[in-house]
Amino acid sequence: MLQTSPSRRELLTQAGCGFGGIALQAMLAADANAGRASHSDSGFQPRAMLNPRVKRIIFIFMQGGPSHVDLFDYKQELVDRHGQSIDFTGVRFGDFGTTTKQKLMKPLWRFTKHGQCGRAVSALFPHIARHVDDLCFLHGMHTEGVAHGPSTLFLHTGATTLVRPSIGSWILYGLGTENQSLPGFVSLQPSDANGGPRNYSNAFLPAVCQGTSIGRSFQPAEKMTIEHIRNTQLSSEEVQQRYELTQRLNQLQAARHPQRSDETDAVIRNYELAWRMQARAPEILDLSGETEATTKLYGIGEKETDQFGRQCLLARRLSESGVRFVQVNYADQTANPRWDQHSNMPAHANHALATDKPVAGLLADLKQRGLLDDTLVWWGGEFGRTPFSQGSDGRDHNPKGFTIFLAGGGIRKGFSWGSTDEIGRLAVEGKVHMHDLHATILHLLGIDHEQLTYRYAGRDFRPTDIYGKVVSEILT
């Protein structure tokens, strides 16, 4: 039988699909190398399961473990018994589980009551103190892990060592995105240390649930942008043509390989999002259009607060534009993060000065724009610090009792829940485990943490594993 040569049209079609396949394979490989390869999902459709109280989360991560007994959890007993040696049993000093003598150390800063609720706040936070009537303090927090790496991973993923999706990825998986031109989950200036990208990773969830990092902790906030968001070498018409051609080729390849449809569809959606972001993201990332009054509110232009103020203002702009979960990282690249004062506790004053006004500015800005009613602001670190001294003027890690605060929709205002013991060592009443906090945050978004599951490697996973309960006492 005579074999006829392919027509010009057939040759171009086959060759074009071949080049498209090469491009798509490169995209898939890049995702796999970044730990973002997606797997077949469970058929879960993004939706609110309950009546949502909020639409979005802004998580202000104070990396390193701020000292609750010096900031928000006043203990008169520490003042009265300053310098006394007491027996402590723990894993961070002496042999594992042994009892040693440790000297109590009083708060290094004065506490004053504020607001109609009369909440005591350290002199380190004069700006946040003005907002106590809008805040809800959880004083009985406790968590897993005694070092920064495991505890930071647990805060973000609910696991100290195993690879699990971050809470932001679970939220994006459960609810989808509000704005098709922006990522649904953004992490601002994340650190590469203590979990690094795992803290905003989708792990085994679909690749579209991956958090988008903007900036790095070692860079100045002025560089907090998405590199190469626009192609300056081509006209807008040429960019449009290339995009449309690439997507047609990708769709052809997806049709040819249905067994990999979930992976290819996720990659295609990611590149579609990247395309739409070219028009929307530069406008959102540009802070120059904000009024002088707004930038002053965040402390932008002031030496001590400029950097973190820019992060907090960008978080408001992203949230206002439909990003469901924004994480603002007060972090650095070292193994000893910013709030980690094992010695020189007075350095807490530097970190408070850098973050107090920007956080207060964010709260005020959200409130005056009417956004605080359907936004949840979460402030906290991976653990607290001990009531006894380490060396002459430091404090050790304390995962057994610490404080965080929440503000926004569905949360009781001017309220505190739980407590540590008389010296601030252990959570004893109204105890809230990190799994409980995750369950409560999901509940406020309209998600039942026990029903949000994903089947992977023969097992159904959920964000709180087999634990967690909603802290109903703090809800309105």
C-alpha positions in Angstrom: 0.0 0.0 0.0 1.3 3.4 -1.0 1.9 5.8 1.9 1.0 9.4 1.2 2.9 12.2 2.8 1.0 14.3 5.4 -0.5 17.5 4.2 1.0 20.8 5.2 -2.0 21.3 7.6 -1.5 17.9 9.2 2.2 18.4 9.6 1.8 21.8 11.3 -0.9 20.4 13.6 1.2 17.4 14.6 4.3 19.6 15.1 2.4 22.3 16.9 1.0 19.7 19.3 4.4 18.3 19.8 5.9 21.7 20.8 2.8 22.3 23.0 3.4 19.0 24.6 7.0 19.9 25.3 5.9 23.2 26.9 3.2 21.6 29.0 5.5 18.8 30.2 8.0 21.5 31.3 5.2 23.2 33.2 4.2 19.9 34.9 7.9 19.2 35.7 8.3 22.6 37.2 5.3 22.1 39.5 6.6 18.7 40.5 10.1 20.0 41.3 8.5 22.7 43.4 6.6 20.1 45.4 3.3 21.3 43.8 2.3 18.3 41.7 -1.5 17.8 42.1 -3.2 14.5 42.6 -6.7 13.4 41.8 -9.0 15.2 44.2 -11.9 13.7 46.1 -14.5 15.5 44.0 -15.0 18.1 46.7 -16.7 21.2 45.3 -15.7 24.5 47.0 -18.6 25.8 49.0 -19.5 27.1 52.5 -21.0 24.3 54.6 -22.3 26.5 57.4 -23.4 30.1 57.7 -20.2 32.1 57.2 -19.4 34.9 59.6 -16.4 36.2 57.6 -15.2 36.1 54.0 -11.4 36.4 54.5 -8.5 36.0 57.0 -5.5 38.2 57.6 -3.0 36.3 59.7 -0.3 38.5 61.3 2.5 36.0 62.1 4.9 37.1 64.8 7.7 34.6 64.2 9.8 33.6 67.2 7.4 33.4 70.1 6.5 36.8 71.6 6.4 36.7 75.4 2.8 36.7 76.5 3.8 37.6 80.1 5.5 40.7 78.9 2.8 41.7 76.4 -0.8 40.7 77.1 -1.0 38.3 80.1 -0.2 40.2 83.2 0.7 38.2 86.3 1.0 40.0 89.6 2.5 36.8 91.0 5.5 37.2 88.8 6.0 40.7 90.2 5.6 39.6 93.8 7.9 36.6 93.5 10.5 38.1 91.1 13.9 36.3 91.6 12.5 33.4 93.5 13.7 29.9 92.4 10.9 27.4 91.7 10.9 23.8 90.6 10.0 23.3 86.9 9.7 20.2 84.9 10.2 20.5 81.2 12.0 19.4 78.0 13.9 22.6 77.2 16.1 22.7 80.3 18.0 19.9 82.0 17.4 16.3 81.0 14.2 15.2 79.4 11.4 15.4 82.0 13.6 16.3 84.9 12.9 18.9 87.5 15.2 21.9 87.8 15.3 25.2 89.7 14.5 28.2 87.7 14.3 31.9 88.7 11.0 33.8 88.1 11.4 37.0 86.2 8.8 39.8 86.3 7.5 41.6 83.3 10.0 44.0 82.0 7.4 46.6 81.0 4.5 48.2 82.9 0.9 47.0 82.2 -2.0 49.5 82.1 -5.7 48.8 81.7 -7.4 50.1 78.5 -10.8 50.5 76.9 -14.2 49.9 78.4 -13.3 46.2 78.8 -10.4 47.2 81.1 -7.9 44.9 79.4 -4.4 45.1 80.7 -1.8 45.7 77.9 2.0 46.2 78.1 3.4 49.6 77.5 5.1 48.0 74.5 1.8 48.2 72.5 0.3 51.7 73.0 -1.4 51.7 69.6 -2.9 48.2 69.7 -4.0 49.0 73.3 -6.4 51.6 71.8 -8.3 48.8 70.0 -8.8 46.4 72.9 -12.6 46.9 72.8 -12.5 45.3 69.3 -10.2 42.4 70.3 -10.7 38.9 71.6 -7.7 37.5 73.6 -7.2 33.8 73.9 -5.0 33.3 77.0 -5.1 29.6 77.2 -3.4 28.7 74.0 -1.2 25.6 73.8 0.5 23.8 71.0 2.9 21.0 69.8 6.7 21.2 69.4 9.2 23.0 71.6 11.5 24.3 68.8 10.7 26.9 66.2 10.7 24.6 63.2 8.2 22.0 64.5 6.0 24.5 66.2 5.9 26.8 63.2 5.0 23.9 60.9 2.3 22.9 63.4 0.8 26.4 63.5 0.6 26.4 59.7 -0.2 22.8 58.8 -1.3 21.0 62.0 1.7 18.7 61.9 5.2 19.0 63.4 7.1 16.8 60.9 4.8 15.2 58.3 4.1 17.0 55.0 0.6 18.5 55.3 -1.2 21.3 53.5 -1.2 24.7 55.2 -4.3 26.2 56.7 -4.4 28.8 53.9 -4.4 26.0 51.2 -7.2 24.1 53.0 -9.3 27.3 53.0 -8.7 27.8 49.3 -9.6 24.2 48.7 -12.7 24.5 50.7 -14.0 27.8 49.4 -12.3 28.5 46.2 -11.3 32.1 45.2 -13.4 35.3 45.3 -11.4 37.1 42.6 -10.5 35.2 39.4 -7.6 37.7 38.7 -5.8 37.2 42.0 -4.5 34.3 44.0 -6.8 33.1 46.7 -3.9 32.6 49.2 -0.9 35.0 49.6 2.0 35.0 52.0 3.8 38.3 52.3 7.6 38.2 52.7 7.8 34.7 54.1 10.9 33.2 55.6 12.9 30.4 54.1 13.7 29.1 57.6 11.6 27.0 60.0 9.5 25.2 57.4 10.0 27.7 54.6 7.7 27.1 51.7 6.0 24.2 53.5 4.2 26.9 55.6 2.3 28.0 52.5 2.3 24.7 50.6 -0.6 22.8 49.1 1.2 19.5 49.8 -1.1 16.8 48.4 -4.0 19.2 47.7 -4.5 20.3 44.1 -1.8 22.6 42.8 -4.3 25.5 42.5 -4.4 25.6 46.3 -0.7 26.5 46.6 0.0 29.8 48.4 1.6 32.6 46.3 4.6 34.2 48.0 5.2 37.9 47.4 8.6 39.1 48.5 11.0 37.4 50.8 11.9 38.2 54.4 15.5 39.2 53.6 14.3 41.8 51.0 13.1 45.3 51.8 9.4 45.8 51.5 9.8 48.0 48.5 10.7 44.9 46.5 7.5 43.1 47.7 6.2 42.4 44.2 5.7 39.6 41.7 8.7 39.5 39.4 8.2 39.6 35.7 4.4 40.1 36.1 4.5 41.9 32.7 6.4 41.3 29.5 8.0 44.6 28.5 9.5 43.2 25.3 6.2 42.6 23.5 3.2 44.6 22.7 -0.1 43.7 24.5 -1.4 42.3 21.2 1.6 40.0 20.8 1.3 38.9 24.4 -2.4 38.1 23.9 -1.6 36.1 20.8 1.1 34.0 22.4 -1.1 33.3 25.4 -4.1 32.2 23.3 -1.8 29.9 21.2 -0.2 28.4 24.3 -3.6 27.7 25.8 -5.0 26.1 22.6 -1.9 23.8 22.5 -2.3 22.9 26.2 -6.0 22.0 25.7 -5.1 19.8 22.8 -2.5 18.0 25.0 -4.9 17.6 27.9 -7.4 16.0 25.5 -4.8 13.6 24.2 -3.8 12.5 27.8 -7.0 12.2 29.8 -5.3 10.0 32.4 -3.4 13.1 33.5 -6.3 15.5 33.2 -6.2 16.7 36.9 -2.6 17.6 36.7 -2.8 19.3 33.3 -6.0 21.1 34.2 -4.4 22.5 37.4 -1.4 23.7 35.5 -3.6 25.3 32.8 -5.7 27.1 35.5 -2.5 28.3 37.2 -1.3 29.8 33.9 -4.7 31.3 33.2 -4.5 33.0 36.6 -1.0 34.2 35.9 -2.4 35.7 32.6 -5.2 37.5 34.4 -2.9 38.7 37.1 -0.9 40.7 34.6 -3.8 43.2 34.3 -4.9 43.2 38.0 -1.9 42.5 40.3 0.4 45.5 39.4 -2.4 47.9 40.4 -3.0 46.1 43.7 0.7 45.9 44.6 1.3 49.6 43.9 0.9 51.5 47.2 1.6 54.9 45.6 -2.1 55.7 45.1 -2.9 55.6 48.8 -3.6 58.9 50.6 -1.0 60.5 52.9 -3.4 60.0 55.8 -3.6 56.2 55.1 0.2 55.7 54.8 0.7 57.7 58.0 -1.9 55.5 59.7 0.3 52.5 59.0 3.6 54.2 59.9 4.9 54.2 56.3 7.6 56.7 55.9 8.8 56.4 59.6 12.1 54.6 60.1 10.9 52.0 62.6 7.5 51.1 61.1 7.9 51.7 57.4 8.7 48.1 56.4 6.0 46.3 58.3 3.6 49.1 57.6 3.9 48.4 53.9 3.2 44.7 54.5 0.0 45.5 56.5 -1.2 48.0 54.0 -0.7 45.5 51.1 -2.6 42.9 53.2 -5.6 45.3 53.4 -5.4 45.9 49.6 -5.2 42.2 48.8 -8.1 41.3 51.2 -10.2 44.2 49.9 -9.7 42.8 46.4 -10.9 39.3 47.2 -7.9 37.3 48.4 -9.3 34.9 51.0 -6.2 34.3 53.1 -3.3 36.8 53.5 -0.4 36.1 55.8 1.7 39.0 56.9 5.1 37.6 58.1 7.2 39.5 60.7 10.1 37.1 60.1 13.7 36.8 59.0 16.0 34.1 57.6 17.8 33.1 60.8 17.4 30.0 63.0 16.7 32.4 65.8 13.7 34.5 64.6 12.8 38.0 65.6 10.9 37.6 68.8 13.2 34.8 70.0 15.0 36.5 73.0 16.7 33.7 74.9 18.9 36.6 76.1 18.4 40.3 75.9 14.6 40.4 76.5 14.7 44.2 76.1 15.0 43.6 72.3 11.3 42.8 72.5 10.9 46.6 72.5 12.4 46.9 69.0 10.0 44.3 67.6 7.0 45.9 69.3 8.0 49.3 67.9 8.2 47.9 64.4 4.8 46.2 64.5 2.5 48.0 67.0 1.5 51.0 64.8 1.2 49.0 61.6 -1.1 46.4 63.2 -3.2 49.1 64.9 -3.3 50.9 61.6 -4.6 47.8 59.8 -7.3 47.3 62.4 -8.4 51.0 62.2 -8.3 51.0 58.4 -10.4 47.8 58.1 -12.9 49.2 60.6 -13.3 52.6 58.9 -13.8 50.9 55.5 -16.4 48.5 56.9 -14.2 45.5 56.2 -13.6 44.4 59.8 -17.2 43.1 59.9 -16.5 40.3 57.4 -12.7 39.9 58.0 -11.0 37.9 60.7 -7.6 39.3 61.9 -5.4 36.7 63.7 -2.3 37.9 65.6 0.1 35.5 67.1 3.3 33.4 67.1 4.1 29.7 67.2 4.3 29.7 71.0 5.0 31.9 74.0 7.9 32.3 76.5 8.6 31.1 80.0 7.9 33.1 83.1 11.4 32.3 84.4 14.6 33.8 83.1 17.1 32.2 80.8 20.5 33.5 81.6 20.3 37.0 83.1 17.6 38.6 80.9 16.1 36.1 78.5 13.1 33.7 78.3 12.9 30.2 76.9 10.2 28.7 74.5 6.9 27.9 76.1 4.4 25.9 74.0 2.3 25.0 77.1 0.6 28.4 77.6 0.5 31.6 75.6 -1.7 34.3 74.1 -3.0 35.3 70.7 -5.7 37.8 69.8 -8.5 37.8 67.2 -10.6 40.6 65.8 -13.4 40.9 63.3 -16.7 39.2 62.2 -18.2 36.6 64.5 -15.8 37.2 67.4 -16.8 38.6 70.8 -15.3 42.1 71.2 -13.5 43.3 74.3 -13.4 39.8 75.5 -10.8 37.3 76.8 -11.1 33.6 77.1 -9.0 31.1 79.0 -6.0 31.7 81.3 -2.6 30.4 82.3 -1.7 29.6 85.8 -0.7 32.3 88.3 2.8 32.7 86.8 1.9 32.2 83.1 3.6 28.8 82.7 0.7 26.5 81.8 -2.7 27.0 80.1 -5.2 25.9 82.8 -8.6 27.2 82.0 -10.4 27.7 78.7 -7.6 25.8 77.0 -7.4 26.2 73.3 -5.2 23.9 71.3 -3.8 25.0 67.9 -6.2 22.4 66.3 -9.1 24.1 68.1 -8.0 27.5 66.8 -7.9 26.1 63.2 -11.3 24.5 63.7 -12.7 27.8 64.9 -11.2 29.8 62.0 -12.7 27.4 59.5 -16.1 27.6 61.3 -16.1 31.4 61.0 -15.5 31.0 57.2 -18.5 28.6 57.0 -16.5 25.3 56.9 -17.0 22.3 59.1 -13.5 21.1 59.8 -14.7 17.5 60.2 -16.3 17.5 56.8 -13.4 19.2 54.9 -11.6 16.1 53.8 -9.2 15.1 51.0 -8.4 11.5 50.1 -4.7 10.8 49.6 -2.6 7.7 49.7 -5.6 5.6 50.8 -6.6 7.8 53.7 -9.0 10.7 54.2 -7.2 13.8 55.5 -8.6 16.9 57.1 -7.0 20.1 58.3 -7.3 19.2 62.1 -6.5 15.5 61.6 -8.7 13.7 64.1 -8.7 16.5 66.6 -10.1 20.0 67.1 -13.2 21.6 68.4 -14.8 25.0 67.7 -14.3 27.4 70.6 -17.9 28.5 70.7 -17.4 30.6 73.8 -15.6 33.4 71.8 -18.3 33.5 69.0 -21.1 36.0 68.9 
